[in-house]
């Protein structure tokens, strides 16, 4: 994390979108999912208590997506992300990216 909210939002979003598109046969999937959980935790812990960003639409959209993906990884660790969740995450993460650019 750089501390720049817009850059971090775009970086985390891009990484997570890449992670959820990896095929289940990919040898790096397990490591990518572990990295995703770390990124989610790091992002939320860095920005949750910052009043200048935590009330923004960008943060709340991002938090919704991150909670959904984190919940899946923690509850269904050995199952691939379902297509309907992938679609939702792609929409929310893309929206958060656009909002971060706009607000920056």
C-alpha positions as CSV (number, residue, x, y, z in Angstrom):
1,X,0.0,0.0,0.0
2,X,1.3,3.4,-1.0
3,X,-1.0,5.5,1.2
4,X,-2.5,7.1,-1.9
5,X,-6.2,6.1,-1.7
6,X,-6.9,6.3,-5.5
7,X,-3.7,4.4,-6.5
8,X,-4.2,1.8,-3.9
9,X,-7.9,1.3,-4.9
10,X,-7.0,0.8,-8.5
11,X,-4.0,-1.5,-7.7
12,X,-6.0,-3.7,-5.4
13,X,-8.9,-3.8,-7.7
14,X,-6.8,-4.8,-10.7
15,X,-5.0,-7.5,-8.7
16,X,-8.2,-9.0,-7.5
17,X,-9.8,-9.0,-10.9
18,X,-6.8,-10.9,-12.2
19,X,-7.0,-13.3,-9.3
20,X,-10.6,-14.2,-9.8
21,X,-10.1,-14.9,-13.5
22,X,-7.4,-17.5,-12.9
23,X,-8.6,-21.0,-13.9
24,X,-8.9,-23.5,-11.1
25,X,-6.1,-25.6,-12.8
26,X,-3.6,-22.7,-12.5
27,X,-0.7,-23.7,-10.4
28,X,-0.4,-20.2,-8.9
29,X,-4.0,-20.0,-7.9
30,X,-3.5,-20.9,-4.2
31,X,-0.8,-18.4,-3.8
32,X,-2.7,-15.7,-5.7
33,X,-5.7,-16.3,-3.4
34,X,-3.5,-16.0,-0.3
35,X,-2.1,-12.7,-1.7
36,X,-5.7,-11.5,-2.4
37,X,-6.7,-12.1,1.3
38,X,-3.6,-10.3,2.4
39,X,-4.4,-7.3,0.1
40,X,-8.0,-7.2,1.2
41,X,-7.0,-7.1,4.9
42,X,-4.2,-4.5,4.3
43,X,-6.5,-2.2,2.2
44,X,-9.4,-2.4,4.7
45,X,-7.2,-1.9,7.7
46,X,-5.4,1.1,6.1
47,X,-8.5,3.0,5.0
48,X,-11.4,1.9,7.3
49,X,-10.6,4.5,10.0
50,X,-9.7,7.4,7.7
51,X,-12.7,9.7,7.8
52,X,-11.6,11.5,4.6
53,X,-12.1,8.3,2.6
54,X,-14.2,5.8,4.5
55,X,-17.5,7.7,3.8
56,X,-16.8,8.0,0.1
57,X,-18.7,6.0,-2.5
58,X,-15.4,4.6,-3.7
59,X,-14.6,3.1,-0.4
60,X,-18.0,1.7,0.3
61,X,-18.2,0.1,-3.1
62,X,-14.7,-1.3,-2.7
63,X,-15.5,-2.5,0.8
64,X,-18.6,-4.4,-0.4
65,X,-16.6,-6.2,-3.0
66,X,-13.8,-7.0,-0.7
67,X,-16.1,-8.3,2.0
68,X,-17.8,-10.6,-0.5
69,X,-14.5,-12.0,-1.9
70,X,-12.9,-12.4,1.5
71,X,-16.0,-14.1,2.8
72,X,-15.9,-16.6,-0.1
73,X,-12.2,-17.3,0.5
74,X,-12.7,-17.9,4.2
75,X,-15.8,-19.9,4.0
76,X,-15.1,-21.9,0.8
77,X,-11.3,-22.0,0.7
78,X,-11.1,-25.0,-1.7
79,X,-13.8,-23.9,-4.1
80,X,-13.5,-21.7,-7.1
81,X,-15.3,-18.3,-7.1
82,X,-18.7,-18.9,-8.6
83,X,-19.5,-17.1,-11.9
84,X,-22.3,-15.0,-10.5
85,X,-19.9,-13.7,-7.7
86,X,-17.2,-13.1,-10.3
87,X,-19.6,-11.0,-12.4
88,X,-20.7,-9.0,-9.3
89,X,-17.1,-8.5,-8.2
90,X,-15.9,-7.4,-11.7
91,X,-18.8,-4.8,-11.8
92,X,-18.1,-3.5,-8.3
93,X,-14.3,-3.4,-8.6
94,X,-14.6,-1.6,-12.0
95,X,-17.0,0.9,-10.5
96,X,-14.6,1.6,-7.6
97,X,-11.8,2.1,-10.0
98,X,-13.8,4.7,-12.0
99,X,-14.9,6.4,-8.9
100,X,-11.3,6.6,-7.6
101,X,-10.1,8.2,-10.8
102,X,-13.0,10.6,-10.8
103,X,-12.6,11.6,-7.2
104,X,-8.8,12.0,-7.5
